[in-house]
Amino acid sequence: MSTFIYSLVKSVVKTGLYGYHKKIHISGLEHIPKDKPVMFLPNHQSALIDVLLVATDCNRKPYFLTRSDVFKGNFLKRIFSYFQMLPIYRMRDGRDTLSNNDAIFNSCAEILNGGEALLLFPEANHNLKRSVRPLSKGFTRILFRTFEKYPELDVQLIPVGFNYKNAVKFPDEVAICYGKPISARSLYDENDLNKSVNTIKNKISSNLESLTTHIPNNKDYNAVLNTLIAAKVDFLNPNSVNEKIKIFNQHGVDRSIEAVSERQGFNMFKWIFTLLNFPVVLIWKLWLKPKTPEDEFMGTFRFAIAIIFYPIYMVLLLLVLSIIFTPYIAILCVCIMTLVNVLLVKFGL
């Protein structure tokens, strides 16, 4: 029963993600070992959306390290535990809470020793900048704790590159690129832990820089980004974009190019979508969007509205149409409306 509920929730979320995005392109799944301990190490741009995209399509059932401040109340703790989420404590949670991480690191070591998968973000924060940020050493501490307890274990590190076309907009497109597995054991020297930390971090960082668009975060960042946008590059193809960035680094970039703003002209399809889903759109515009703390959470909050309120809206619409007409007509109308919405998201908006 427990497995059934997990699989059901996973299927619902996956269906929601594919309905929410215009396009989801995944590459490199063949690189993921099916019978070895794995640590997924993605760059982090779009809050919970990043987690869900890996969880629903990585062909493993990963455990997640999650910021501890969301584990409030016994009910939420039970839910998060069921979905294999582990709290990680940060300085902002209070210096006295950091000692709790010791037990979490031990739990992670047990998980990896059991041949399971672990997902954590080595940048330790999220940001919409198209750059791979400096990596935290937190994930290496988990690795070293694992090697201390299980010296013969070899954890496979899988760098994962997220590439959003525009993570703030709806509907968005995203490409997730899974890199080839890296043997953590081969980079680990128990006699020189500082060197091991730097070696592992540099290896993961360089892999991430090839799996996602990486604009060096320096004074030319905005100029390079504006030039790429003006050239209408395909941000879903990081290899191509990074080649252009290399050219800019070698020959310089035109700093006179200003940011390109998207013109919001009349879009008939957008108006149709708004009219068809007016109650849900209204909830988003008037209630949740103003509460979104920062742009990195925009996709997460909007997706939450879609996956929770859209089914409720469809059920209520079905009931109303059943009363006014017949159940058969009501079901037909709701099915047609759902199909139209999918077509608008995929091809119209």
Buried (B, 14 or more C-beta within 10 A) or exposed (E): EEEEEBEEEBEEBBEBBBBBBBBBEBEBEEBBBEEBBBBBBBBBBBBBBBBBBBBBBBEBBBBBBBBBEEBEEEEEBEEBEEBBBBBBBBEEBEEEBEEBBEEBBBBBBEBBBEEBBBBBBBBBEBBBEBBBBEBBBBBBBBBBBBBEBBEEBBBBBBBBBBBBBBBBBBBBBBBBBBBEBBEBBEBBEEEEBEEBBBBBBEBBBEBBBBBBBBBBBEEBBBBBBBBBBEEEBEBBBBEEBBEBBEEBBEEEBEEEBEEBEEEEEEEEEBEBBBEBBEEBBEBBEEEBEEEBEEBBBBBBBBBBBBBEBBEEBBEEBBEEBBEEEEEEEBEEBBEEBBEBBEEBBBEBB
